[in-house]
Amino acid sequence: MSSLPSSPGGAHPPRSGAVIGVLAFAGIVVSVMQSLVVPLIPKLPSLLHTSASDASWVITATLLAGAVATPVLGRLGDMVGKRRMLLVSLTVLVAGSVICGLSSSLAPMIVGRALQGLSVGVIPLGISIMRDELPQERLGSAMALMSSSLGVGGALGLPGAAVIAQHANWHVLFWTSAGLGALVVVGVLTLVPESQVRSGGRFDVMGAVALSAGLLCLLLAISKGADWGWSGGLTIGLFAAAVVILALWGWWELRVTRPLVDLRTTAHRQVLLTNVASVVAGFAMFAMSLVLTQLLQMPKATGYGLGQTMLAAGLCFVPSGLVMMAVSPLSARISRLWGPKVSLMAGAAVIALGYGVGVLFMDAVWQLIVVGAVIGAGVGLAYGAMPALIMGAVPLSETASANGLNSLMRSVGISISSAVVGVVLAHMTTRFGTLALPSEAGFRTAMAIGGVAALVAVLVAGLIPGRGRARLADPPAGLADEVGQSVH
C-alpha cells in the first residue's frame, strides 16, 4: 500500500528544480525521438533498400511498441518503483538508438525503432514521480510542463532532425538520440529520487498479454488500413479481433485481484471522460502536424502550396513548441484557481479556434506559423490539465498506471488522426503533372475535421464533474471503490 514519499535513504529531500528539469528534459528527449525519422520518410526506401510499404514499418513499429509498453510500464512502476522503470525505459531508448545508428537495412531498423518506442512510458512515469516527490506548490506547473513535453519535443525536434539529415549522414540522427538518452540516464541517477509509494502485489501477466494483443490488432488496423484497404479482409479481421480480445481483457481485469488496469477506477466519470477527451485532443494535435507539414512543402506552382524545404517547414513549428512550453504554467494556474476541467475546456476551445483560423487563412507561411502557435497554445493548456484530472481521482499507489493509460489514449487519438487525415488527403486530390497531390479543399477539410474534433473535446470536458481546485492527495482509507470522486 502507499506510504509517504521520501528521498533515497531518507536523508535529504529532493531538489525540486533539479527533479523538474531532469524529468521534463526526459520527456522532451522521448518526443524528439519520435520525430527523428520524419525528415527521412521520403528517403527510407532507398536508404534501407526496401519498398515504400515495408519502410512504413519503421514508423508503425514505434507506435505499436509505445502503445503496448505504456500501460505495462505504468503498472510495474506502481509495483516496483517508478524511478527504476524510468531508467529501464531510458536504457532501452539508448539501446534502440544504437541499433538504428548501426543499421543499414530494414529488419534491424524496425527492431531499433520498436525499442525506442518502448520509452514512451517515460512521460507518465515522470508525472507520477513528480506527484510523489514535489511539494504541492510546485506540483501543478511541473506536471503541466511534463505533460506538454510530448508536443514541445516534437515541435522543437523536427527542425533539429531536418538540419542533421540535410547536412550529415542520416545515422547521426540516432547517435544523437543515444547521446541525449544517456545524458538523461545520468541525470535521473544523480538527481531523481526513488519514490517509496508502491502498490506491491503480483504483476497481471495475463492482463498484459491480452491488452497488448488487443492494442496491436487495433492500432495495426488503423495505421495500415490505408495500405491494405479499409474493406479488406485483413483490416476487418484485425478490427474484429481487437474488439473480441479487448472485451475478454476487460472481463479478466474485473475478476483478477491485482489487475493491470483498475477498470472500476478507470470507469469513474472523471477518469473516463478525461481519457475520452485525451483521445480527441490527441487527434486534434496530430492533425495539425500532418496538415501544416505537407502544406508548407507543397510546390508553389499548385497555387496553394508554399514551397518550403523540410528544414524551413520544421522551423515553422518552433514557435508552436515554445508556446506550448510557455502556457504550461498558465494551465497550472487556471487549474489551481478554477479547476483542471476549465483548463482542459479552454485548451480544446483554443485548438478549435486555431483550426478555424487555418481554414480561412492558409495563403502565407506566417499565417500557418500563427495557426500552429494558436493550436500549440491550446495543446499546452489541455495537456497540462489532464494529469491533474487523472490524479485527482486515483490513489497514490495507482498514479503511474492511470497516467500510462491516459498517455495511451492520446496515442490512440494520434493514430486515428493519422488514418483519418491520410484518407482525406489521399482522396481529395488535384493533378500536378503526372502526380496526384492533396488539393486545397482537402487541406481545408482536414483542418475543419481537426476543429470539429477539438469542439468535441470541449463538450466531453464539459461533462467532467466538478469545477473546484485540483486536489492531488490520496483518497481517504476505506474509499477504494470511490477513489474517482470528483474534485470539489
C-alpha positions in Angstrom: 0.0 0.0 0.0 1.1 3.6 -0.3 3.4 5.3 2.1 4.8 8.8 2.5 7.2 9.7 -0.2 10.8 10.1 0.7 14.2 10.7 -0.9 16.8 7.9 -1.2 17.9 6.8 2.2 15.6 9.3 3.8 18.5 11.7 4.2 17.6 14.8 2.2 14.5 15.9 0.4 14.9 16.1 -3.4 15.7 19.4 -5.0 12.5 20.4 -6.7 14.1 22.4 -9.6 16.5 19.6 -10.4 13.8 16.9 -10.4 11.5 19.0 -12.6 14.3 19.9 -15.1 15.6 16.3 -15.5 12.1 14.8 -15.9 10.9 17.5 -18.3 14.1 17.0 -20.3 13.5 13.3 -20.4 10.0 13.8 -21.8 11.3 16.2 -24.5 14.1 13.7 -25.5 11.5 10.9 -25.8 9.2 13.1 -28.0 12.3 14.2 -30.1 13.0 10.5 -30.7 9.5 10.1 -32.2 10.1 12.8 -34.7 13.6 11.8 -35.7 12.7 9.9 -38.8 10.2 12.4 -40.2 12.9 14.1 -42.4 13.9 10.6 -43.7 10.4 9.3 -44.6 10.7 10.1 -48.4 14.2 8.6 -48.5 13.7 5.5 -46.3 13.0 3.0 -49.1 16.4 3.8 -50.8 18.3 4.1 -47.5 17.0 0.7 -46.3 16.9 -0.9 -49.7 13.2 -1.8 -49.5 9.8 -0.8 -50.7 7.8 2.2 -49.5 5.2 0.0 -48.0 7.7 -2.0 -46.0 9.6 1.1 -45.0 6.5 2.4 -43.3 7.1 -0.2 -40.6 9.8 2.0 -39.3 7.1 4.3 -38.1 4.5 1.7 -37.3 6.9 -0.3 -35.1 7.5 2.7 -32.8 3.7 3.3 -32.5 2.9 -0.3 -31.6 5.7 -0.7 -29.1 4.8 2.5 -27.3 1.1 1.5 -27.1 2.0 -1.8 -25.6 4.7 -0.5 -23.2 2.9 2.5 -21.7 0.3 0.7 -19.5 2.7 -2.2 -18.7 5.5 0.2 -17.5 3.0 2.2 -15.6 1.8 -0.8 -13.6 5.3 -2.0 -13.0 6.3 1.5 -11.8 3.5 1.5 -9.3 4.6 -2.0 -8.1 8.4 -2.0 -8.0 9.4 1.7 -8.3 8.8 4.5 -10.8 12.4 5.7 -11.0 13.5 2.1 -11.6 11.1 1.7 -14.6 12.0 5.2 -15.8 15.7 4.1 -16.0 14.7 0.8 -17.8 12.7 2.9 -20.4 15.6 5.3 -21.0 18.1 2.5 -21.2 16.0 0.7 -23.8 15.8 4.1 -25.7 19.6 4.3 -25.8 19.9 0.6 -26.9 17.3 1.1 -29.7 19.1 4.3 -30.9 22.4 2.5 -31.1 20.9 -0.4 -33.1 19.4 2.2 -35.5 22.7 4.0 -35.7 24.4 0.8 -36.8 21.6 -0.2 -39.2 21.5 0.0 -43.0 18.7 -2.5 -43.7 15.0 -2.8 -42.7 15.0 -5.6 -40.1 17.4 -4.1 -37.6 15.9 -0.6 -38.1 12.5 -1.9 -37.2 13.9 -3.6 -34.1 15.7 -0.4 -33.0 12.7 1.7 -33.6 10.5 -0.7 -31.6 12.9 -0.4 -28.7 12.8 3.3 -29.0 9.0 3.2 -28.9 9.2 1.3 -25.6 10.4 4.5 -24.0 7.1 6.4 -24.4 6.2 5.4 -20.9 8.8 7.9 -19.6 6.2 10.8 -19.6 3.5 9.2 -17.4 6.2 7.7 -15.1 7.8 11.2 -14.8 4.4 12.8 -13.9 3.9 10.1 -11.2 7.3 10.7 -9.8 6.5 14.4 -9.6 3.4 13.7 -7.6 5.3 11.6 -5.1 8.3 13.9 -4.7 7.5 17.5 -5.3 5.9 20.0 -2.8 2.3 20.9 -3.5 3.1 24.5 -4.6 5.4 23.2 -7.4 3.4 20.2 -8.5 0.8 21.8 -10.8 3.1 23.7 -13.1 5.7 20.8 -13.1 3.0 18.3 -14.2 1.7 20.6 -16.8 5.2 21.1 -18.3 5.9 17.3 -18.2 2.6 16.5 -19.9 3.1 19.1 -22.6 6.7 17.9 -23.3 5.4 15.4 -25.9 4.3 18.3 -28.1 7.2 20.5 -27.2 9.8 17.9 -28.1 8.1 17.1 -31.4 7.9 20.8 -32.4 11.5 21.5 -31.4 12.9 18.2 -32.6 11.7 18.3 -36.2 13.9 21.2 -37.3 16.9 19.8 -35.5 16.4 16.5 -37.2 16.0 18.2 -40.5 19.3 20.1 -40.1 21.2 16.9 -39.2 19.5 14.9 -42.0 20.3 17.6 -44.5 24.0 18.2 -43.6 25.2 14.9 -42.1 25.0 11.2 -42.5 21.5 10.1 -41.5 22.9 7.7 -38.9 23.9 10.8 -36.9 20.2 11.3 -36.0 20.2 8.1 -34.0 23.7 8.6 -32.4 22.3 12.0 -31.2 19.3 10.3 -29.8 21.5 7.8 -28.0 23.7 10.6 -26.6 20.7 12.5 -25.3 19.2 9.4 -23.8 22.5 8.6 -22.0 22.6 12.2 -20.7 19.1 11.8 -19.2 20.0 8.4 -17.6 22.9 10.2 -15.8 20.6 13.0 -14.7 18.0 10.6 -13.3 20.6 8.5 -11.5 22.1 11.7 -10.0 19.2 13.9 -9.2 15.9 12.0 -9.2 15.0 10.0 -6.0 13.1 6.7 -5.9 9.6 7.1 -4.6 8.6 4.9 -1.7 5.0 4.9 -2.8 4.3 1.4 -4.2 1.3 -0.8 -4.5 3.1 -4.2 -4.4 1.4 -7.4 -5.4 1.8 -9.7 -8.3 2.0 -8.5 -11.9 -1.0 -9.3 -14.1 0.7 -11.2 -16.8 -2.5 -12.4 -18.5 -3.9 -8.9 -18.5 -0.7 -7.5 -20.0 -0.7 -10.1 -22.8 -4.3 -9.6 -23.6 -4.2 -5.8 -23.6 -1.0 -5.9 -25.8 -2.7 -8.3 -28.3 -5.8 -6.2 -28.4 -3.9 -2.9 -28.9 -1.7 -4.4 -31.6 -4.7 -5.6 -33.6 -6.5 -2.2 -33.2 -3.6 0.1 -33.9 -2.2 -2.1 -36.7 -5.6 -2.0 -38.5 -5.8 1.8 -38.0 -2.2 2.5 -39.1 -2.0 0.1 -42.1 -5.7 0.2 -43.2 -5.0 2.6 -45.9 -2.3 0.4 -47.4 -4.2 -2.8 -47.0 -7.7 -1.4 -47.9 -10.2 -0.4 -45.3 -12.7 -3.0 -46.6 -10.0 -5.7 -47.0 -10.3 -9.0 -45.1 -7.1 -8.4 -43.1 -8.1 -4.9 -41.9 -11.6 -6.0 -40.9 -10.3 -9.2 -39.3 -7.9 -7.1 -37.1 -10.6 -4.8 -36.1 -12.9 -7.7 -35.2 -10.0 -9.4 -33.3 -9.4 -6.2 -31.4 -13.0 -6.0 -30.2 -13.1 -9.6 -29.1 -9.7 -9.6 -27.3 -10.3 -6.2 -25.6 -13.7 -7.4 -24.4 -12.1 -10.6 -22.9 -9.4 -8.5 -21.4 -12.0 -6.3 -19.7 -13.8 -9.4 -18.4 -10.5 -10.7 -16.9 -9.5 -7.3 -15.4 -12.7 -7.1 -13.5 -12.1 -10.5 -11.9 -8.4 -10.6 -11.1 -7.2 -9.4 -7.6 -4.4 -7.1 -8.9 -5.4 -6.0 -12.4 -3.1 -4.4 -14.9 -5.6 -1.6 -15.1 -8.2 -0.9 -12.4 -11.3 -0.6 -14.6 -13.5 0.3 -11.7 -11.4 3.4 -11.1 -11.0 4.0 -14.8 -14.7 3.8 -15.3 -15.4 6.6 -12.9 -16.8 9.6 -14.7 -13.9 12.0 -14.1 -11.2 9.5 -15.2 -13.3 8.1 -18.1 -14.2 11.5 -19.6 -10.7 12.8 -19.2 -9.4 9.8 -21.2 -12.1 10.3 -23.9 -11.1 13.9 -24.1 -7.5 12.8 -24.4 -8.3 10.7 -27.4 -9.9 13.7 -29.1 -7.2 16.1 -28.1 -4.5 13.8 -29.4 -6.4 13.6 -32.7 -6.6 17.4 -32.9 -3.0 17.9 -32.1 -1.6 15.5 -34.6 -3.8 16.6 -37.4 -2.0 20.0 -37.2 1.4 18.3 -37.8 0.1 16.3 -40.8 -1.6 19.2 -42.5 0.8 22.0 -41.9 3.9 20.0 -42.8 2.5 18.9 -46.2 1.0 22.3 -47.0 4.2 24.1 -46.2 6.2 21.8 -48.6 3.7 21.6 -51.4 5.1 23.2 -54.6 4.1 26.8 -55.1 3.1 26.0 -58.7 0.0 24.3 -57.3 -1.4 27.7 -56.5 -1.8 27.0 -52.8 1.4 25.2 -51.8 4.1 27.3 -50.0 7.2 25.6 -51.5 9.3 25.4 -48.3 12.1 23.0 -47.7 11.9 20.3 -44.9 14.2 22.5 -42.8 12.2 25.6 -43.3 8.9 23.7 -42.6 10.4 22.3 -39.4 11.5 25.8 -38.3 7.9 26.9 -38.7 6.9 24.6 -35.9 9.4 26.0 -33.4 7.0 28.8 -32.3 4.4 26.2 -31.6 6.7 24.3 -29.3 7.8 27.4 -27.5 4.2 28.5 -27.0 3.3 25.1 -25.5 6.1 25.4 -23.0 5.2 29.0 -22.2 1.5 28.3 -21.5 2.1 25.2 -19.2 2.4 27.4 -16.1 -0.8 29.2 -17.2 -2.6 25.8 -17.4 -1.5 25.0 -13.9 -2.7 28.5 -12.7 -6.1 28.0 -14.3 -6.4 24.6 -12.8 -5.5 25.9 -9.3 -8.0 28.8 -9.5 -10.9 27.2 -11.3 -10.1 23.5 -11.7 -8.3 21.5 -14.3 -11.7 20.9 -16.1 -11.8 24.6 -17.0 -8.2 24.5 -18.2 -8.9 21.4 -20.4 -12.1 23.1 -21.9 -10.2 26.3 -22.5 -7.3 24.4 -24.2 -9.7 22.5 -26.5 -11.5 25.7 -27.4 -8.2 27.4 -28.3 -7.3 24.4 -30.5 -10.7 24.8 -32.3 -10.0 28.5 -32.8 -6.6 27.7 -34.3 -8.2 25.3 -36.8 -10.9 27.8 -37.6 -8.2 30.4 -38.4 -6.4 27.8 -40.5 -9.4 27.0 -42.6 -9.7 30.7 -43.6 -6.0 31.7 -43.7 -3.5 29.3 -45.3 -2.1 31.5 -48.1 1.3 32.5 -46.5 3.9 31.0 -44.3 3.4 33.5 -41.5 -0.3 32.6 -41.4 0.5 28.9 -40.8 3.0 29.8 -38.2 0.3 31.7 -36.4 -2.1 28.8 -36.8 0.5 26.4 -35.4 1.2 28.7 -32.4 -2.5 29.1 -31.6 -3.1 25.3 -31.7 0.1 24.8 -29.7 -1.2 27.2 -27.0 -4.4 25.1 -26.8 -2.4 21.8 -26.7 -0.3 23.2 -23.8 -3.4 24.2 -21.8 -5.2 20.9 -22.5 -2.3 18.6 -22.0 -1.3 20.4 -18.8 -4.7 19.8 -17.3 -5.0 16.1 -17.9 -2.6 14.8 -15.2 -4.4 16.9 -12.5 -7.8 15.5 -13.6 -6.5 11.9 -13.6 -4.5 12.1 -10.3 -7.3 14.0 -8.5 -9.4 10.8 -8.9 -6.9 8.0 -8.3 -4.9 6.9 -5.2 -1.2 7.5 -4.9 -0.5 3.8 -5.5 -2.2 3.9 -8.9 -0.7 7.1 -10.4 1.8 5.6 -12.9 -0.8 3.1 -14.2 -3.5 5.7 -14.5 -1.2 8.2 -16.2 0.1 5.5 -18.5 -3.5 4.7 -19.6 -4.1 8.4 -20.2 -1.0 8.6 -22.4 -2.2 5.6 -24.3 -5.5 7.3 -25.0 -3.6 10.2 -26.5 -1.6 7.8 -28.7 -4.8 6.2 -29.9 -6.1 9.6 -30.8 -2.9 10.3 -32.8 -3.2 7.0 -34.6 -6.8 7.7 -35.6 -5.9 11.2 -36.7 -3.1 9.9 -38.9 -5.6 7.5 -40.5 -8.5 9.9 -41.0 -6.3 12.8 -42.3 -4.5 10.4 -44.5 -7.7 9.2 -46.1 -9.0 12.8 -46.6 -5.8 14.0 -48.3 -5.5 10.8 -50.3 -9.0 11.1 -51.8 -9.3 14.9 -52.2 -6.5 15.4 -54.8 -5.6 17.5 -57.8 -3.4 16.7 -60.8 0.1 18.3 -60.8 1.8 17.0 -63.9 1.9 13.2 -63.5 1.3 13.4 -59.8 -1.9 13.4 -57.7 -1.4 15.8 -54.8 -3.7 16.7 -51.9 -6.0 19.5 -53.1 -6.5 22.9 -51.4 -10.1 21.7 -50.5 -8.5 18.6 -49.0 -6.3 20.6 -46.6 -9.2 22.9 -45.6 -11.4 19.8 -45.0 -8.7 18.2 -42.8 -8.4 21.4 -40.8 -12.1 21.6 -40.4 -12.1 18.0 -39.1 -9.4 18.9 -36.6 -11.5 21.9 -35.4 -14.6 19.7 -35.0 -12.6 17.2 -33.0 -11.4 20.0 -30.7 -15.0 21.1 -30.2 -16.0 17.6 -29.3 -13.2 17.6 -26.7 -14.8 20.8 -25.3 -18.1 19.1 -24.9 -16.6 16.0 -23.4 -14.6 18.0 -20.9 -17.7 20.0 -20.0 -19.3 16.7 -18.8 -16.5 16.1 -16.3 -17.9 16.6 -12.8 -16.7 19.4 -10.6 -15.1 22.8 -11.1 -13.1 23.1 -7.9 -9.4 23.4 -7.5 -7.2 20.5 -8.3 -6.6 18.2 -5.3 -3.8 15.7 -5.6 -4.0 14.0 -2.2 -4.6 10.3 -1.7 -8.2 9.5 -1.1 -9.2 8.6 2.4 -8.8 5.0 3.5 -11.8 2.8 3.1 -13.0 4.5 -0.1 -11.2 2.2 -2.5 -14.3 2.0 -4.7 -14.8 5.7 -4.6 -11.3 6.9 -5.5 -12.7 8.6 -8.5 -14.8 11.1 -6.5 -15.0 14.5 -8.3 -12.5 17.2 -7.2 -14.6 19.8 -5.5 
